[in-house]
């Protein structure tokens, strides 16, 4: 990683200020994804995942019995299949897995628990197709990271099988917004600021309690959850969400790996085609997934 690479990303983000209208915000986020064309060897297939619009991506060498389920970021208000298709495909390539990206319902039209219901439906869709739970990776970025954890909590509560491992990038897991880094990192994060998160939280909560573990998994009992890889940038306001989550997971006897990437900003993986640290972070995901699945006795 060179400083010039991350500076170019900062410039890109600052040159396109975030709109206030939800539809315009969604288009802005989709435009970032459209910057990067998919490699020609990526196969993309639309799917109906238990009533949730979804998309399979497959790269050469992917194990058909290994599936990475991805929940995009966007603060529960933006993000889509279009915005994250390129990064999902690359994560699948590194993990040697098929990927299923879920186009879950967004706020303000669909507040909590709509997105969580969709994430559960998508996971169950994969299970119903005969994929062994231990060969499933549940993953999420930002709000999608919190959603992935909430999905695990619902599965555990229902006594359903949990996935083999979890990958969380820049996770937003505390909608009470109590992390110190929301203030201490505000000057260096070009993407996420506390007033913006407060607006997103209000739209998602719709009068629900922000301390509810299904909304803010930081406050959950995490015992019994599968191994986690948590990746976060040192220059993002959600740094403390990731650090506190890793501490809570470790304290609950969950196998957890926390990686703080120097100089990286929120959701830097999205810009991996022009960011060496993004490519390295995704390669780390591949190694983590392979280790988890091999540890479970699934070496091919």
Backbone as a ProteinNet text record, in pm:
[ID]
protein_1_A
[PRIMARY]
XXXXXXXXXXXXXXXXXXXXXXXXXXXXXXXXXXXXXXXXXXXXXXXXXXXXXXXXXXXXXXXXXXXXXXXXXXXXXXXXXXXXXXXXXXXXXXXXXXXXXXXXXXXXXXXXXXXXXXXXXXXXXXXXXXXXXXXXXXXXXXXXXXXXXXXXXXXXXXXXXXXXXXXXXXXXXXXXXXXXXXXXXXXXXXXXXXXXXXXXXXXXXXXXXXXXXXXXXXXXXXXXXXXXXXXXXXXXXXXXXXXXXXXXXXXXXXXXXXXXXXXXXXXXXXXXXXXXXXXXXXXXXXXXXXXXXXXXXXXX
[TERTIARY]
85.1	0	88.5	55	122.7	23	75.5	-12.4	-90.4	-29	-96.9	-221.2	-220.2	-337.7	-457.2	-438.9	-551.6	-590.9	-495.5	-529.5	-618.5	-594	-678.4	-821.2	-837.7	-971.5	-1038.9	-964.9	-1021.3	-1070.5	-990.8	-1028.4	-1154.8	-1164.7	-1283.3	-1407.8	-1399.5	-1515.5	-1553.6	-1454.3	-1482.3	-1532.4	-1498.4	-1543.4	-1689	-1746.3	-1887.1	-1959.3	-1993.6	-2058.1	-2185.3	-2212.7	-2328.9	-2458.2	-2554	-2683.6	-2766.3	-2875.8	-2965	-3081	-3118.7	-3230.6	-3187.4	-3266.3	-3226.8	-3199.9	-3283.9	-3264.2	-3132.2	-3100.4	-2974.9	-2855	-2870.2	-2762.8	-2736.3	-2842.3	-2826.7	-2756.1	-2792	-2728.5	-2580.5	-2548.4	-2408	-2327.7	-2381.9	-2309.3	-2297.1	-2402.8	-2396	-2291.7	-2277	-2180.2	-2037.7	-2009.7	-1876.4	-1852.2	-1953.4	-1939.4	-1923.5	-1992.9	-1986	-1851.7	-1768.7	-1635.5	-1550.9	-1583.7	-1495.9	-1566.6	-1517.9	-1577	-1538.4	-1631.1	-1601.1	-1504.7	-1411.4	-1327.8	-1414.1	-1365.9	-1444.7	-1471.4	-1392.9	-1411.3	-1510.3	-1579.3	-1677.8	-1815.4	-1878	-2014.7	-2112	-2216.7	-2315.6	-2454.1	-2528.6	-2662	-2758.3	-2869.2	-2971.5	-3038.9	-3085.4	-3150	-3260.4	-3354.4	-3457	-3425	-3368	-3321.5	-3428.3	-3525.2	-3632.2	-3715.7	-3735.3	-3812.1	-3728.2	-3597.8	-3506.6	-3430	-3432.2	-3350.3	-3203.1	-3136.4	-2998.8	-2922.1	-2793.7	-2708.6	-2594.6	-2582.3	-2467.4	-2353.1	-2231.1	-2113.7	-2021.8	-1959.2	-1869.3	-1745.2	-1629.5	-1503.4	-1438.1	-1345.3	-1280.1	-1215.1	-1233.2	-1174	-1259.3	-1375.8	-1462.3	-1516.8	-1513.3	-1569.9	-1721.8	-1796.9	-1942.7	-2007.8	-1936	-1989.9	-1943.2	-1880.4	-1834.4	-1902	-1977.8	-2056.7	-2027	-1998.9	-1983	-2107	-2182.4	-2301.1	-2258.9	-2296.2	-2250.1	-2367.2	-2355.4	-2453.2	-2383.8	-2427.1	-2358.2	-2375.2	-2287.4	-2299.8	-2386.1	-2394.6	-2476	-2568.9	-2542.2	-2619	-2763.5	-2795.7	-2933.3	-3019.9	-2962.8	-3039.9	-2994	-2872.1	-2815.8	-2740.1	-2676.3	-2607.1	-2697.7	-2636.7	-2714.5	-2622.9	-2679.9	-2598.9	-2500.8	-2546.2	-2461	-2342	-2365	-2259	-2144.4	-2173.7	-2073.5	-2038.2	-2090.3	-2069.2	-1920.7	-1841.7	-1699.9	-1625.4	-1654.2	-1582.7	-1631.3	-1759.9	-1812	-1745	-1735	-1672.3	-1526.5	-1455.8	-1315	-1300.5	-1390.3	-1387.5	-1410.3	-1503.3	-1527.4	-1406.9	-1339.2	-1218.9	-1113	-1090.7	-988.9	-1027.7	-1157.4	-1204.8	-1231.9	-1216.4	-1246.4	-1388.2	-1480.7	-1619.2	-1714.3	-1829.5	-1940.1	-1985.2	-2036.2	-2087.7	-2235.1	-2308.1	-2447.7	-2462	-2483.3	-2507.1	-2657	-2700.2	-2842.5	-2879	-2982.8	-3031.5	-3144.5	-3108.2	-3207.7	-3278.8	-3394.4	-3475.8	-3409.4	-3433.1	-3365.4	-3462.6	-3405.2	-3479.5	-3474	-3562.2	-3666.3	-3792.4	-3798.1	-3918.5	-3940.5	-3830.7	-3840.8	-3749	-3794.5	-3710.8	-3696.2	-3618.9	-3601.3	-3737.4	-3752.1	-3648.6	-3646.1	-3688.7	-3701.2	-3568.8	-3460.2	-3330.9	-3287.8	-3311.6	-3275.4	-3357.4	-3484.3	-3567.8	-3515.6	-3471.8	-3419.3	-3287.4	-3202.1	-3074.6	-3097.3	-3191.4	-3224.8	-3277.8	-3364.7	-3420.5	-3310.3	-3213.4	-3103.8	-3016.9	-2987.8	-2907.8	-2981	-3108.7	-3186.5	-3197.7	-3200.5	-3204	-3081.4	-2965.2	-2842.1	-2844.6	-2888.6	-2897.7	-2992	-3105.2	-3204.6	-3152.1	-3048.6	-2990.5	-2877.7	-2867.1	-2777.6	-2635.1	-2606.1	-2470.6	-2452.9	-2346.4	-2320.2	-2294.3	-2356	-2336.1	-2189.5	-2107	-1966.3	-1888.2	-1949.7	-1884.3	-1944.1	-2018.3	-2076.3	-2000	-1968.4	-1909.8	-2017.5	-2053.1	-2147.2	-2065.8	-2087.9	-2004.2	-2088	-2031.9	-2101.2	-2006.6	-2039	-1961	-2043.4	-1984.4	-2048.1	-2181.8	-2293.1	-2423.4	-2445.6	-2395	-2406.3	-2332.6	-2227.6	-2158.2	-2244.4	-2311.2	-2404.5	-2517.8	-2562.9	-2671.5	-2628.2	-2504.6	-2454	-2453.4	-2408.5	-2407.5	-2548.6	-2639.9	-2778.8	-2838.4	-2800.7	-2847.2	-2798.2	-2673.6	-2620.1	-2697.7	-2731.3	-2804.6	-2942.3	-3008.9	-3140.8	-3130.1	-3029.3	-3010	-2982.9	-2896.5	-2865.2	-2989.4	-3067.6	-3189.5	-3287.7	-3293.4	-3386.9	-3331.7	-3207.3	-3147.1	-3108.4	-3090	-3051.9	-2900	-2848.7	-2703.1	-2639	-2523.3	-2449.2	-2347.7	-2306.2	-2206.2	-2069.6	-1979.1	-1845.5	-1762.4	-1781.1	-1704.5	-1772.7	-1720.7	-1780.9	-1670.7	-1694.2	-1602.3	-1678.1	-1624.4	-1685.5	-1585.1	-1623.7	-1537.2	-1600.8	-1524.3	-1571.6	-1709.8	-1732.4	-1869.1	-1926.1	-2054.5	-2130.6	-2217	-2178.8	-2246	-2300.6	-2293.6	-2343	-2422.9	-2553.4	-2638.4	-2671.6	-2615.9	-2623.4	-2515.9	-2421.9	-2316.5	-2232.3	-2183.9	-2108.5	-1957.3	-1909.3	-1765.8	-1689.6	-1576.8	-1495.9	-1442.6	-1415.6	-1356.3	-1451.4	-1580.2	-1671.9	-1631.5	-1562.2	-1511.3	-1363.4	-1284.9	-1139.8	-1091.6	-1170.9	-1131.1	-1210.7	-1292	-1378.7	-1299.4	-1183.9	-1106.9	-1038.7	-1026.7	-953.7	-1043	-1170.5	-1263.7	-1344.4	-1324.2	-1395.7	-1535.6	-1576.4	-1700.1	-1807.5	-1770.5	-1868.3	-1847.8	-1954.4	-1952.3	-2070.5	-2056.5	-2156.9	-2296.1	-2311.9	-2447.8	-2514.3	-2435.9	-2489.3	-2534.6	-2452.3	-2490.7	-2615.8	-2628.2	-2747.3	-2872.8	-2862.6	-2976.2	-3011.2	-2909.5	-2933.1	-2993.7	-2943.7	-2994.9	-3142.1	-3180.8	-3322	-3410.3	-3364.1	-3444.4	-3458	-3351.5	-3355.2	-3435.9	-3420.1	-3483.8	-3635.1	-3686.1	-3831.5	-3892.9	-3832.7	-3875.1	-3830.2	-3760.3	-3705.6	-3590.4	-3553.9	-3448.3	-3311	-3226.4	-3095.1	-3004.8	-3038.4	-2960.2	-3001.1	-3106.5	-3149.2	-3032.6	-2990.1	-2876.2	-2896	-3020.7	-3044.5	-3025.1	-3016.1	-2989.7	-2844.9	-2798.1	-2659.8	-2594.7	-2542.7	-2488.2	-2371.2	-2314.9	-2209.5	-2258	-2387.8	-2444.3	-2501.2	-2471.9	-2524.4	-2433.5	-2489.9	-2412.9	-2363.2	-2233.9	-2176.7	-2129.9	-2155.7	-2107.3	-2162.4	-2073	-2113.6	-2110.8	-2072.1	-2067.7	-1941.6	-1944.7	-1830.9	-1712	-1596.4	-1477.4	-1503	-1443	-1464.6	-1333.1	-1336.5	-1232.2	-1295.3	-1239.9	-1287.9	-1177.6	-1208.4	-1113.4	-1165.8	-1078.3	-1118.2	-998.2	-1024.7	-917.9	-884.1	-758.7	-718.9	-771	-815.9	-861.9	-1011.8	-1087	-1232.2	-1300.7	-1412.4	-1483.9	-1543.8	-1561.6	-1615.5	-1506.1	-1385.7	-1276.3	-1313.6	-1371.6	-1403.8	-1513.3	-1604.2	-1703.4	-1632.9	-1534.5	-1463.1	-1379.1	-1308.7	-1221.3	-1303	-1412.7	-1496.6	-1564.2	-1603.9	-1664.1	-1564.6	-1441.9	-1340.1	-1317.8	-1316.1	-1300.2	-1415.6	-1537.2	-1655.4	-1656.4	-1618.2	-1615.5	-1510.8	-1391.6	-1287.8	-1327.3	-1392.7	-1438.8	-1546.4	-1614	-1718.2	-1664.2	-1531.7	-1465.8	-1491.8	-1513.4	-1523.7	-1384.5	-1347.2	-1221.2	-1233.7	-1152.1	-1166.3	-1029.5	-1021.3	-901.8	-939	-875	-896.6	-775.9	-801.1	-693.4	-725.3	-639.3	-652.5	-553.9	-608	-525.3	-482.4	-351.2	-302.4	-347.6	-392.6	-430.4	-558.6	-616.9	-734.4	-859.9	-950.1	-1075.3	-1189.4	-1307.5	-1423.5	-1445.8	-1463.8	-1501.2	-1402	-1273.6	-1171.8	-1167.4	-1220.8	-1223.2	-1292.6	-1391	-1466.7	-1376.9	-1262.9	-1175.4	-1052.3	-1065.4	-949.3	-883.2	-956.6	-886.1	-776.9	-789.5	-688	-621	-635.5	-584.5	-520.7	-389.6	-318.8	-365.6	-395.4	-441.5	-578.5	-658	-785.6	-764.9	-671.6	-641.5	-582.1	-495.7	-434.8	-538.1	-632.4	-736.4	-824	-856.2	-937.3	-858.8	-729.8	-647.1	-644.6	-643.7	-648.5	-779.3	-887.9	-1016.6	-1007	-945.4	-931	-855.2	-746.6	-667.9	-748.1	-821	-903.1	-1009.2	-1078	-1183.5	-1124.6	-1013.5	-952.9	-911.3	-855.2	-815	-935	-1042.7	-1162.6	-1219.4	-1230.8	-1292.1	-1200.5	-1071	-977.9	-976.8	-987.8	-990.3	-1111.5	-1220.5	-1341.9	-1334.5	-1217.7	-1200.5	-1253.7	-1259.2	-1319	-1213.6	-1089.9	-985.9	-1017.9	-1009.4	-1040.8	-924.9
-119.2	0	124	221.2	349.5	454.3	560.4	667.4	725.1	732.7	791.9	713.6	582.8	502.7	540.2	543.1	574.5	720.8	807.2	947.6	962.8	881.7	886.8	845	746.3	703.3	812.8	874.5	985.5	1096.4	1127.9	1233.2	1195	1070	1022	1040.2	1002.8	1011.4	1155.9	1238.5	1378.2	1455.7	1408.5	1475.8	1446.5	1346.4	1311.7	1314	1432.9	1442.7	1359.3	1306.9	1220.2	1300.9	1261.6	1330.2	1302.3	1374.5	1351.7	1259.8	1254.2	1170.7	1023.8	930.8	789.7	736.5	772.6	722.1	771.9	897.5	953.4	890.3	861	793.3	654.8	586	452.6	460	558.3	572.8	606.7	692.3	726.8	602.2	519.6	399.3	301.2	287.9	200.7	249.6	381.4	436.8	397.1	385.4	339.6	196.7	111.4	-26.3	-36.8	50.8	45.1	90.9	148.1	189.3	69.3	-46.9	-162.3	-274.3	-303.7	-410.4	-546.6	-640.7	-777	-842.9	-922.6	-1001.5	-1094.2	-1125.9	-1205.1	-1346.7	-1394.9	-1533.2	-1546.9	-1439	-1444.3	-1474.6	-1579	-1614.4	-1555.4	-1487.3	-1422	-1475.3	-1519	-1575	-1519.3	-1463.3	-1413	-1528.7	-1502.2	-1606	-1544.9	-1629.5	-1595.3	-1677	-1612.1	-1682.5	-1676.4	-1764.4	-1765.7	-1640.1	-1584.7	-1462.1	-1336.2	-1349.1	-1235	-1230.4	-1118.1	-1108.1	-1130.6	-1209.6	-1246.6	-1274.4	-1302.8	-1323.9	-1418.1	-1523.1	-1612.7	-1558.4	-1565	-1545	-1664.8	-1705.2	-1820.4	-1785.2	-1813.8	-1795.3	-1931.5	-1942.3	-2071	-2126.1	-2254.4	-2318.6	-2315	-2249.9	-2243.1	-2381.1	-2414.1	-2539.7	-2524	-2604.4	-2589.1	-2615.3	-2680.9	-2712.1	-2615.1	-2506.7	-2402.9	-2272.5	-2209.8	-2091.5	-1977.2	-1862	-1739.1	-1653.3	-1630.8	-1545.5	-1404.8	-1305.5	-1168.8	-1074.2	-993.6	-889.9	-754.9	-676.4	-551.6	-445.8	-344.5	-227.6	-121.4	-6.8	103.5	159.1	125.3	181.8	139.8	26.5	-24.8	59.5	165.1	254.4	247.5	206.5	200	68.7	52.7	-71.1	-166.4	-247.5	-335.8	-442.1	-525.2	-620	-545.4	-435.7	-359.2	-295.9	-242.7	-168.8	-258.7	-385.3	-472.9	-595	-603.6	-724.4	-755.6	-654.4	-677.9	-730.7	-674.5	-717.6	-854.6	-883.6	-1015.9	-1122.5	-1095.8	-1192.4	-1217.3	-1110.7	-1128.2	-1202.5	-1176.2	-1251.7	-1400.3	-1429.9	-1569.1	-1632.6	-1556.2	-1609.1	-1645.5	-1555.2	-1580	-1696	-1707.1	-1813.2	-1943.7	-1944.4	-2062.4	-2112.4	-2016.5	-2047.5	-1983.1	-2046.1	-1974.7	-1865.5	-1755.8	-1650.8	-1627.9	-1595.9	-1556	-1421.3	-1316.8	-1182.7	-1160.4	-1108	-1087.8	-940.6	-913.8	-776.9	-752.1	-745	-734.8	-598.9	-593.5	-472	-360.1	-236.7	-119.7	-24.4	58	168.2	288.6	386.6	396.6	316.5	258.2	184.8	60.6	-2.4	-130.6	-129.8	-78.5	-75.7	-213.5	-219.9	-342.7	-404.3	-538.5	-639.8	-690.5	-610.3	-660	-714.8	-638.7	-684.3	-814.3	-825.4	-947.2	-1066.2	-1045.5	-1153.8	-1200.7	-1105.6	-1141.2	-1217.7	-1175.3	-1245.2	-1389.1	-1408.1	-1543.8	-1628	-1568.9	-1642.3	-1683.7	-1594.8	-1627.5	-1739.9	-1737.8	-1845.4	-1978.6	-1977.1	-2101.3	-2153.3	-2063.2	-2100.9	-2185	-2143.4	-2218.2	-2354.5	-2356.8	-2483.5	-2580.5	-2528.1	-2613.5	-2673.9	-2614.9	-2669	-2766.5	-2809.9	-2919.4	-2882.4	-2754	-2714.4	-2737.1	-2804.8	-2831	-2699.5	-2677	-2550.6	-2517.3	-2619.1	-2593.6	-2546.9	-2554.1	-2507.6	-2375.6	-2311	-2180.2	-2072.4	-1964.4	-1845	-1737.5	-1685.2	-1573.9	-1446.6	-1350.8	-1231.4	-1106.4	-995	-868.4	-751.9	-643.9	-521	-412.8	-342.8	-227.8	-268.2	-209.5	-252.7	-400.8	-448.6	-590.9	-677.6	-623	-696.7	-714.3	-606.1	-618.3	-712.7	-707.7	-794.9	-941.5	-967.5	-1105.3	-1159.4	-1077.6	-1122.2	-1143.6	-1053.2	-1069.7	-1198.2	-1231.3	-1356.1	-1476.6	-1473.1	-1581.9	-1595.8	-1482.6	-1486.9	-1548.8	-1512.8	-1570.4	-1720.5	-1759.9	-1902.2	-1980.1	-1925.3	-1992.4	-2004.6	-1897.6	-1898.8	-2005.2	-2023.1	-2119.9	-2262	-2278.8	-2411.5	-2461.1	-2369.3	-2407	-2411.1	-2486.8	-2499	-2366.7	-2340.3	-2217.6	-2242.4	-2136.9	-2153.2	-2186.2	-2224.2	-2262.1	-2147.4	-2028.4	-1912.6	-1784.5	-1673.3	-1542.2	-1443.7	-1365.3	-1257.5	-1125.7	-1032	-901.2	-793.3	-705.1	-594.3	-462.8	-382.9	-253.2	-263.7	-359.4	-384.3	-270.7	-242.6	-148.4	-232.5	-239.8	-331.4	-262	-129.2	-53.5	66.8	50.5	159.7	258.9	237.8	342	447.8	418.4	512.4	557.2	460.9	493.1	482.4	444	426.2	557.4	562.7	684.4	723.2	624.1	654.6	731.5	734.3	818.9	965.1	999.7	1135.5	1143.4	1049.1	1059.8	1036.6	966.5	939.4	1022.4	1114.2	1190.2	1270.5	1319.5	1405	1327.7	1195.4	1118.1	1022.9	1013.6	925.7	1008.7	988.6	1069.1	1018.5	908.8	842.7	840.1	810.8	785.5	883.1	959.5	1052.8	1025.6	1062.4	1029	1083.7	1209.1	1256.5	1174.2	1131.8	1047.7	913	852.2	725	739.4	851.5	873.2	877.7	940	944	803.9	728.3	592	504.8	520.7	440.8	470.4	597.1	632.6	566.8	566.7	507.9	357.1	293	147.5	106.2	180.5	142.7	152	261.5	280.6	257.3	319.4	316.7	191.8	99	-16.6	28.5	-53.6	-22.3	-45.1	58.2	38.7	-56.7	-85.3	-181.5	-326.7	-347	-482.5	-553.3	-669	-738.2	-771	-783.2	-808.6	-683.2	-568.4	-441.7	-399.3	-414.8	-382.7	-508.1	-595.3	-723.1	-709.5	-589.6	-569.3	-605.2	-590.4	-614.8	-755.9	-841.6	-978.4	-1071.1	-1180.9	-1294.2	-1369.8	-1368.1	-1423.1	-1567.7	-1628	-1764.4	-1862.2	-1948	-2051.9	-2011.6	-1886.8	-1844.3	-1898	-1908.8	-1967	-1871.9	-1921.9	-1838	-1715	-1602.6	-1475	-1414.8	-1355.1	-1263.5	-1125.5	-1031.3	-893.2	-806.4	-735.6	-644.8	-502.1	-410	-270.4	-182.1	-61.4	33.1	116.8	157	240.5	382.7	420.7	557.6	564.7	479.2	486.5	505.3	575.1	607.5	484.3	376.7	254.2	161.7	213.8	132.3	70.8	150.8	98.8	-7.2	-0.7	-107.8	-241.2	-242.7	-366.8	-413.2	-319.7	-355.4	-408.6	-340.9	-386.5	-519.8	-537.4	-664.8	-778.6	-756.7	-861.2	-896.2	-794.4	-819.9	-899.1	-862.9	-934.6	-1078.3	-1098	-1233.8	-1318.7	-1263.6	-1337.6	-1369.9	-1274.1	-1297.1	-1402.9	-1427.8	-1531.2	-1663	-1674.7	-1797.5	-1827.1	-1722	-1735.6	-1716.2	-1799	-1780.7	-1657.8	-1556.5	-1430.9	-1378.6	-1332.9	-1267.3	-1124.5	-1028	-886.2	-834.6	-777.1	-716.6	-570.2	-483.8	-339.2	-299	-250.6	-218.9	-72	-45.7	91.8	180.5	299.6	404.5	376.5	259.2	226.8	293.5	325.5	391.8	290	335.5	247.5	175.3	44.8	-37.6	-24.7	-20.7	-2.5	-117	-232.6	-346.1	-310.6	-221	-183.6	-131.9	-78.1	-13.5	-98.9	-229.2	-317.3	-310.2	-282.8	-279.8	-172.5	-67.6	37.2	55.6	-43.6	-31.2	-163.6	-164.2	-288	-344.8	-257.7	-305.9	-371.9	-331.3	-398.3	-538.4	-552.8	-686.2	-776	-719.5	-798.6	-841.1	-752.9	-787.1	-901	-898.5	-1006	-1136.8	-1127.6	-1248.6	-1308.2	-1221.9	-1269.9	-1343.1	-1293.1	-1361.5	-1503.5	-1517.3	-1650	-1745.8	-1698.3	-1784.5	-1821.9	-1724.6	-1750.4	-1855.8	-1841.5	-1936.9	-2075.7	-2084.2	-2215	-2281.7	-2203.2	-2257.8	-2309.8	-2232.3	-2274.5	-2404.7	-2411.4	-2529.7	-2650.7	-2629.6	-2740.7	-2789.4	-2696.7	-2734	-2821.3	-2795.8	-2874.9	-3010.9	-3041.4	-3172.9	-3180.1	-3063.1	-3061.2	-3042	-3073.8	-3058	-3147.4	-3084.5	-3161.4	-3255.1
0	0	0	-82.3	-79.1	-34.5	25.1	71	-45.3	-163.4	-278.2	-317.3	-298.7	-333	-246.3	-116	-28.6	-41.7	-71.3	-94.5	-216.8	-319.6	-439.1	-406.4	-320.3	-279.3	-197.8	-108.3	-30.5	-123.7	-223.2	-317.9	-393.1	-434.7	-505.3	-419.8	-293	-204.1	-174.9	-150.5	-118.4	-239.2	-359.6	-481.7	-513.7	-446.1	-466.9	-332.5	-283.1	-151.6	-145.5	-27	-8.6	-15.8	-101	-107.3	18.3	32.9	146.8	111.8	-14.7	-57.5	-64.4	-9.5	-12.4	-152.5	-248.8	-384.9	-442.6	-417.1	-467	-396.2	-269	-196.6	-255.5	-289.1	-347	-481.7	-561.8	-692.2	-676.5	-580.4	-556.2	-521.7	-434.4	-394.5	-510.3	-587.6	-705.1	-804.5	-813.8	-909.2	-873	-744.3	-704.4	-753.5	-739.2	-785.5	-935.6	-1008.3	-1155.1	-1209.7	-1125.9	-1171.9	-1213.1	-1157.4	-1172.3	-1247.6	-1367	-1447.6	-1390.1	-1401.4	-1358.7	-1456.4	-1407.6	-1498.4	-1583.8	-1701.5	-1796.3	-1747	-1652.7	-1608	-1492.3	-1456.5	-1348.1	-1405.8	-1355	-1394.2	-1293	-1343.6	-1257.2	-1292.2	-1191.4	-1212.8	-1109.4	-1156.2	-1064.3	-992.3	-869.8	-789.7	-704.9	-667.9	-569.7	-445.4	-345.2	-225.7	-117	-127.6	-29.7	-31.6	-151.2	-165.7	-165.8	-149.3	-147.3	-279.5	-351.7	-472.7	-437.6	-518	-485.1	-613.3	-596.6	-713.1	-676.4	-756.4	-745.7	-830.5	-779.8	-863.7	-844.9	-954.6	-953.1	-1033.7	-978.4	-1048.6	-1070.2	-1166.7	-1191.8	-1064.7	-1043.1	-926.3	-801.6	-809.9	-692	-657.7	-530.3	-482.1	-478.7	-553.8	-555.9	-421.1	-331.7	-199.3	-91.3	-133.8	-41	-82.4	7.6	-27	69.5	14	90.6	69.6	175.8	171.2	210.8	129	152.6	174.7	281.3	314.8	300.9	204.1	171	279.7	272.3	357.6	292.2	360.2	311.1	417	543.4	652.9	657.9	598.6	588.3	494.7	435.8	349.2	204.2	180.3	45.4	31.1	-85.3	-116.5	-192.1	-277.4	-364.7	-423.6	-507.5	-583.8	-673.4	-733.4	-824.4	-752.8	-634.1	-565.5	-519.8	-494	-434.2	-519.3	-640.7	-721.8	-739.9	-768	-796.1	-673.7	-556.2	-436.6	-389.4	-408.8	-374	-461	-589.7	-680.2	-642.4	-606.3	-569.6	-437.1	-343.3	-217.6	-244.6	-334.2	-370.3	-436.9	-521.2	-587.1	-482	-388.4	-286.3	-194.6	-166.1	-76.7	-149.5	-282.4	-364.7	-336.6	-335.5	-300.8	-400.1	-417.1	-480.3	-383.8	-437.7	-350.5	-378.7	-272.8	-284.6	-216	-295.2	-242	-231	-117.2	-90.8	-103.2	-180.7	-199.8	-99.5	27.2	134.2	132.3	194.3	194.3	274.9	229.9	284.7	353.3	440.8	500.4	405.5	422.9	525.3	493.1	373.8	335.1	422.6	464.3	535.5	657.8	770.7	891.1	954.5	1062	1139.2	1170.6	1150.9	1125	981.2	883.5	746.1	692.6	708.4	656.2	723	852.7	925	877	854.7	801.3	666	582.8	451	461.9	553.8	572.1	617.6	707.9	752.2	636.9	556.4	442.5	346	322.9	232.8	285.4	414.1	474	464.3	497.2	492	349	252.8	111.7	76.1	123.9	95.6	164.8	289.5	363	292.6	246.6	180.8	51.7	-5.1	-127.1	-98.7	23	56.5	89.9	103.1	140.8	290.9	327.9	469.4	542.1	656.8	729.2	753.3	784.2	814.3	691.8	574.3	452.1	403.6	490.9	459.8	535	465.3	525.4	524.4	639.8	646.5	661.3	572.2	571.9	555.8	601.3	587.1	605.8	536.1	543.3	611.3	707.4	772.3	835	790	841	813.7	700.8	670.5	770.4	833	937.2	1061	1101.6	1212.6	1180.4	1056.5	1012.4	1013.6	974.4	977.7	1120.4	1215	1354.2	1407.3	1373.6	1417	1360.2	1238.1	1177.1	1256.7	1298.8	1381	1511.5	1572.2	1698.9	1680.5	1571.5	1544	1516.6	1442.1	1413.6	1542	1625	1751.3	1839.2	1845	1925.9	1877.7	1745.1	1686.9	1687.9	1730.7	1731.6	1594.1	1499.3	1362.8	1349.8	1254.4	1240.1	1200.7	1258.8	1230.7	1119.7	1049.9	943.9	1001.7	912	955.6	1006.5	949	992.9	947	999.1	976.2	940.1	835.6	796.9	805.3	882.8	901.3	862.2	771.7	732.6	775.7	850.2	901	964.4	1054.8	1101.2	1186.2	1163.6	1246.4	1338.9	1464.8	1557.3	1681	1684.7	1799.6	1751.4	1741.4	1694.9	1805.3	1926.9	2029.4	2006.8	1919.1	1878.4	1997.6	2074.1	2195.2	2178.7	2061.8	2042.5	2040.8	2112.1	2116	1978.7	1893.9	1763	1672.1	1705	1628.5	1639	1747.2	1766.2	1730.5	1782.1	1767.4	1624.6	1543.4	1405	1304.2	1352.7	1262.1	1159.5	1197.9	1107.9	995.6	1010.4	909.2	831	866.6	795.3	696	565.4	465.6	434.9	498	456.9	564.7	688.1	793.7	909	941.5	1053.2	1145.4	1272.5	1373.2	1340.6	1295.7	1263.8	1153.4	1056.1	948.8	1003.9	1089.3	1149.5	1235.7	1305.2	1387.8	1301.8	1186.3	1093.2	1043.8	1007.1	959.8	1069.6	1190.6	1301.9	1327	1322.7	1343.5	1239.2	1114.8	1007.3	1024.8	1070.2	1086.2	1208.7	1317.5	1443.9	1438.5	1384.3	1379.8	1518.1	1620.2	1760.8	1836.7	1773.9	1846	1936.3	2031.5	2127.6	2064.3	2055.8	1993	2070.3	2197	2274.4	2246.9	2170.7	2135.6	2066.6	2115.5	2053.6	1906.1	1861.8	1719.8	1635.8	1700.6	1633.5	1655.2	1777.5	1814.7	1873	1788.8	1837.6	1934	1945.3	2043.6	2183.7	2207.5	2340.4	2355.3	2261.9	2265.1	2344.7	2387.1	2437.3	2314.5	2292.5	2169.3	2184.4	2297.5	2320.2	2216.1	2168.9	2075.3	1929.5	1900.3	1760.5	1692.7	1560.4	1488.1	1482	1438.3	1426.7	1340.4	1383.9	1316.2	1270	1151.6	1107	1100.9	1176.1	1176.5	1118.3	1011.3	947.8	959.2	998	1014.6	983.7	935.9	908	1029.8	1041.7	1155.1	1142.5	1023.2	999.1	977.7	1046.4	1031.9	1166.3	1162.1	1285.2	1351.6	1279.6	1338.1	1392.8	1407	1460.8	1595.4	1684.2	1817.4	1814.5	1717.8	1706.1	1685.5	1595.7	1565.7	1684.1	1747	1858.8	1976.4	2008.6	2120.2	2088.5	1963	1924.1	1939.8	1895.7	1909.1	2055.9	2142.2	2284.6	2342.2	2301.3	2350.1	2301	2175.3	2120.2	2191.1	2208.4	2278.5	2421.5	2487.7	2623.7	2633	2521.1	2515.6	2460.8	2455.6	2409	2262.1	2184.5	2039.6	1980.2	1885.7	1814	1724.9	1750.7	1677	1636.5	1512.8	1461.1	1426.4	1491.3	1462.1	1386.6	1269.2	1189.2	1167	1221.5	1202.6	1093.9	982.6	866.1	871.4	879.5	891.5	775.9	812	717	640.3	656.8	575.8	632.2	538.7	571.6	567.7	597.1	603.7	470.3	478.9	363.3	247.7	279.7	176	76.2	112.6	19.8	-111.8	-103.7	-223.8	-334.6	-297.3	-394.8	-426.1	-406.4	-420.9	-558.8	-670.5	-798.6	-805.7	-724.6	-726.7	-590.4	-504.1	-367.7	-325.5	-313	-278.4	-144.9	-49.5	81.1	70.9	-24.7	-47.1	-100.1	-192.9	-246.7	-138.3	-56.2	50.4	154.2	184.5	282.1	230.7	102.2	45.1	38.1	12.4	15.1	155.8	256.2	394.4	422.3	365.8	380.1	325.3	209.1	149.6	239.4	298.5	388.1	512.6	565.3	684.3	655.6	544	509	490.4	420.6	396.2	527.2	617.4	746.9	824.6	826.2	899.7	844.6	713.6	653.4	666.7	650.9	669.2	813.6	905.8	1047.9	1078.4	1006.6	1026.5	956.6	900.4	838.8	697.5	629	496.2	386.2	415.4	312.8	192.9	73	-47.2	-81.5
[MASK]
++++++++++++++++++++++++++++++++++++++++++++++++++++++++++++++++++++++++++++++++++++++++++++++++++++++++++++++++++++++++++++++++++++++++++++++++++++++++++++++++++++++++++++++++++++++++++++++++++++++++++++++++++++++++++++++++++++++++++++++++++++++++++++++++++++++++++++++++++++++++++++++++++++++++++++

